[in-house]
Amino acid sequence: MVTTDFSELVLTLVRPLVKHPAAVRVIPRESERYLNYVLDVDPADVGRVIGRQGHVIAALRTVVEGARDKRKNAKKIRLVINDQRH
């Protein structure tokens, strides 16, 4: 069975979208029900990652969720943007 490195997957998807690709970081955090991946980008690039009406982040979440293991007891994946502007 192939395991997916979700941090690397998110980095591969997000870096081409932003103007400051060196500032992109993914911090994995595990909770009881979820594998949370906190996406840290330059404050100027937050809008690029979210997209108009959230379409870009919704597409990213769909791709990441589609790559997870579908076993019954597998934890769900959550992709969260760390918005440092607020």
QUIURPE-V426112 format. One record per residue. N is the residue number from 1. RES is the residue in one small letter. SS is DSSP state (hx for helix, st for strand, lp for the rest). NEAR is the number of other ideal C-beta (glycine too) atoms within 12 Angstrom. D_LAST is the distance of its C-alpha to the last C-alpha in Angstrom with 1 decimal. Layout:
{{N/RES/SS/NEAR/D_LAST} {N/RES/SS/NEAR/D_LAST}}
This chain:
{{1/m/lp/7/41.3} {2/v/lp/6/38.6} {3/t/lp/11/35.3} {4/t/lp/22/32.1} {5/d/lp/17/29.7} {6/f/hx/35/26.4} {7/s/hx/26/24.3} {8/e/hx/18/26.7} {9/l/hx/26/26.7} {10/v/hx/37/22.9} {11/l/hx/28/23.1} {12/t/hx/20/26.1} {13/l/hx/29/24.5} {14/v/hx/38/21.2} {15/r/hx/25/22.5} {16/p/lp/15/24.5} {17/l/lp/28/21.6} {18/v/lp/28/19.4} {19/k/lp/19/20.3} {20/h/lp/19/19.6} {21/p/hx/19/21.3} {22/a/hx/13/21.8} {23/a/hx/23/18.1} {24/v/lp/31/18.1} {25/r/st/24/18.5} {26/v/st/32/19.2} {27/i/st/21/19.2} {28/p/st/26/21.6} {29/r/st/20/21.4} {30/e/st/16/24.1} {31/s/lp/15/24.2} {32/e/lp/9/27.2} {33/r/lp/12/27.0} {34/y/st/20/24.6} {35/l/st/29/24.1} {36/n/st/25/20.3} {37/y/st/38/19.4} {38/v/st/25/15.8} {39/l/st/40/15.3} {40/d/st/28/13.6} {41/v/lp/36/13.7} {42/d/lp/26/13.2} {43/p/hx/19/9.9} {44/a/hx/14/12.6} {45/d/hx/30/14.0} {46/v/hx/28/11.4} {47/g/hx/22/13.0} {48/r/hx/27/16.4} {49/v/hx/39/16.0} {50/i/hx/26/14.8} {51/g/lp/20/17.5} {52/r/hx/12/18.6} {53/q/hx/10/18.2} {54/g/hx/17/17.3} {55/h/hx/16/20.8} {56/v/hx/27/20.2} {57/i/hx/29/18.2} {58/a/hx/18/20.8} {59/a/hx/21/23.6} {60/l/hx/36/22.3} {61/r/hx/30/22.1} {62/t/hx/17/25.6} {63/v/hx/21/27.0} {64/v/hx/33/25.7} {65/e/hx/25/26.9} {66/g/hx/17/30.2} {67/a/lp/26/30.8} {68/r/lp/24/30.7} {69/d/lp/18/33.9} {70/k/lp/14/35.1} {71/r/lp/9/37.1} {72/k/lp/7/36.9} {73/n/lp/8/35.5} {74/a/lp/17/33.0} {75/k/lp/22/29.3} {76/k/st/23/26.9} {77/i/st/32/24.3} {78/r/st/25/20.7} {79/l/st/40/18.4} {80/v/st/26/14.7} {81/i/st/37/12.0} {82/n/lp/24/9.7} {83/d/lp/18/6.6} {84/q/lp/16/5.5} {85/r/lp/13/3.8} {86/h/lp/7/0.0}}
